[in-house]
């Protein structure tokens, strides 16, 4: 769930709360499936998260593995 307190604080300070963006880092560990990551990214998008940085270095050790995994996640999320 995205914390709405920063938006309220911006509003209270007379600033534009829409200028704030929410970014989440997801550390993908060994055994994480494409489907579980895709589901998590969909949940985050639905809750209002603007960006997600996925760090899969602990699980994937080559560029080819990372590109394949990322391609599968993008296919399952529709590229959110």
HELIX and SHEET records of a PDB file:
HELIX    1   1 UNK A    5  UNK A   12  1                                   8    
HELIX    2   2 UNK A   17  UNK A   19  5                                   3    
HELIX    3   3 UNK A   34  UNK A   46  1                                  13    
HELIX    4   4 UNK A   63  UNK A   77  1                                  15    
SHEET    1   A 2 UNK A  23  UNK A  27  0                                        
SHEET    2   A 2 UNK A  51  UNK A  55  1                                        
END                                                                             
